[in-house]
Amino acid sequence: VKGLSLTEAKLHFIKAWQALPDYGISLFVVKFSTSKREELLGVAFNRLMRMDVNTGDHNKTWRFNTMKAWNVNWEVKQMLVQFEEEDVAFSCLSADCKIVHEFIGGYIFLSMRSKDQNQTLNEELFHKLTGGWI
């Protein structure tokens, strides 16, 4: 980077950052219903990950394309995500469940969009997926 301009050095830094294995993963501290200890829930554009809170190791991955539904119990702040192979329930500890719900809904919405730049935004579907009234 010594011979690079400031802009080129910044671009190299951004490319290196984007190449990291956990780039683009949003992390939330949760407590899964099957566990007594706190763990991490990683939310990426195509999957959810159960991760060790101390090491960051990925213990389990669920892909969005195998998801059937997700629901939030707003009173007890618990989420239930139903996949083809299993149901996953957890309580949100580091953020409101609404945030996790919005991440999942937003990523599902983006995955449904076509590559066509002229596609009109379906605001009703977006609000349905992110607003909590599925």
Secondary structure, DSSP 8 states (H G I E B T S, - for coil): -TTS-HHHHHHHHHHHHHTSTTTT-EEEEEEETT-SS-EEEEE-SSEEEEE-TTT--EEEEEEGGGEEEEEEETTTTEEEEEESS-EEEEEESSS-HHHHHHHHHHHHHHHHS-S-TT----HHHHHHHHHT--
